[in-house]
């Protein structure tokens, strides 16, 4: 009986340490750490905690000192307050900013002042600026939290639990500062180790489906540890994230790969998988590189199954793609490239 009792105690302790409250506290700590890196951007920020994500949005001049957000994750009355410079003698951790908790539970928490990326998906133009003015700003931030929560669930089904911090700077210049040395040129968002940096101007142009694709893509990078991985082929890193991003979108292949489809129909079938330089910001075929990579991963999932795709991604982390292909798919680079080219032609002609 004593053994049973000890196991019960241990199980209770484990649940307490790994439950929702512990995860939320960890997310808050990560948010504080990120804000401390750039207090000039985040003093005055709006903080909103979703079920699986934390939204940090830079304040825009002229807005009130408090906004009420619509219901997020079925928690009525959730509110967000802006960070403010800490008053003399106020315990803020580092004396830069204090932010009230927005979990909807009535508690309070102090926040200190503070990759691969996603191009704008084809056919995803929309309207609305994340963090716009007044009621529109409230709706946009609550919507962003809900989308980030859903995206975290989608990525988590394949790679395990993930809880990202979503950083929404006020300007493209601020996004560039946060993402450096990575560039945000031509991208709607960029993933860091445990956060997604939104490029507000590009993200605002996305449709609802486009926002879901981009958020899921970037959160997949976080779940996969892409920012810490310098050995996996770039096409597999980006193609895998796009595969997860488009997986439940309902967007037709020819629409999602519109630029590549135009080339294929003109008789220009890609000869080889895209290299690292093809994914560089400003690359003339940036969109096509992402589309080629996506279709390579989509081919693997259709032909061998999603488990095989995940296995290939994990096996390729060692840097030996040939061995990874052989071990997980039973083929080599030449055979895989030929099969991928045939798949691209079949889906886009």
Order of alpha helices (4+ residues) and beta strands (2+ residues): alpha-alpha-alpha-beta-beta-beta-beta-beta-alpha-beta-alpha-beta-beta-alpha-alpha-alpha-alpha-alpha-alpha-alpha-alpha-alpha
